[in-house]
Amino acid sequence: MINVTFTDHVNHVGVEQKACTLCGDCVSGCNYAAKNTVLMNYSEVFDFDDPPFFKQFLRIDANNKEITVSCFGVTGCAGTEHAPSVEDQFTIVL
């Protein structure tokens, strides 16, 4: 079971969440801050900045011409949750 939110709001621990776009990327990592997870719903409650709490996830985009693999890195704080930086990326031409 995957739990997501369908409305833009600030959740019960003060983290801003966006509505699910039904993109289907929820298993590999929500790119829209709509998935309800311990990291999304409670990471702001704890001080993960000292020492930093890091996590990474992969996103794979494919079409009939190429496959692009992107590795994103986030610290567990809301700023990087909503706009994670691309740590590495490569494209395979088919």
N, C-alpha and C positions, 0 to 999 in steps of 0.2 A: 504494500500500500504506500502511495506517495501522497503527502499532504501539502497542498499549496493554498495560497490565499487568492481570492478573486476580486479583491478591492484594494485600492491604494489606501494605506493607513499607517499609523505608528502603532506597533504592537505593544503588548503588555509590559515589556521591559524597555520600551523607549526606542526600539529600532524601527526605522522607516522601512516598510515593505511595499512593493509594487504588486499590481494585479498580474496574475498569470496570463501569458499571451498564447498559451496552448501550443508552444513551439516544439515540444517533445524532448527537449534537452535536460529534463529534470533528473534523469538517472545519472548522467555524466556530470552534472553541475548546472544549476540554474543561472543563466546569464542575466536575469531580470529581477533578482532579489524577491522572488515570489514563493520559493520553497520553504516550508516550515521544517527546520532542522535545529538540532541543539546549537550548532555553530551560528545559525542565522538568528535564532530566537533568544540565545543567552550569551553570545560572545561579548556583547557590550556590558553585561553585568559584571564580568570579571576583567581585571586589568591584564590584558594580554600584551601590553606594550613593554613590560619589564619583567622578564625578557620577552621579546617579540614571539608571538605565536604564528607560525607560518603553515600554510597549506597550499597545495598545488592541484590543478586539475587540467585535464586535456579536453580539447574540443576538436572534433573531426568534422570537416565540411567536405562534401563530395558532390561532384556532378559528373557528367559524361566525359569531361575533358581533363579533370584533375582532382586530386585529393589534397586538402590542406590540413595539416595537423598543427594546432596551436597549444602551447603550454602557458597557462595563466598562473600567476602567483599572487596570493593575498595574505594579509597579516591577521585576519580574523576581526578587524575593526571595520566599522560600517563604511568608511570612505573607500576602502579597497574592495569590499564586498559588492558595492554597486558599480564600480568601474575598475575591475581587476586589470593589472598590467600584463602585457604579453611578455613572458620571459624568453620564449623561443618559439620559432615557427618555421615550418618547411612545407614545400609543395611538391607533390609527385605528379608529373604530367603523364596522363594515360595514353 
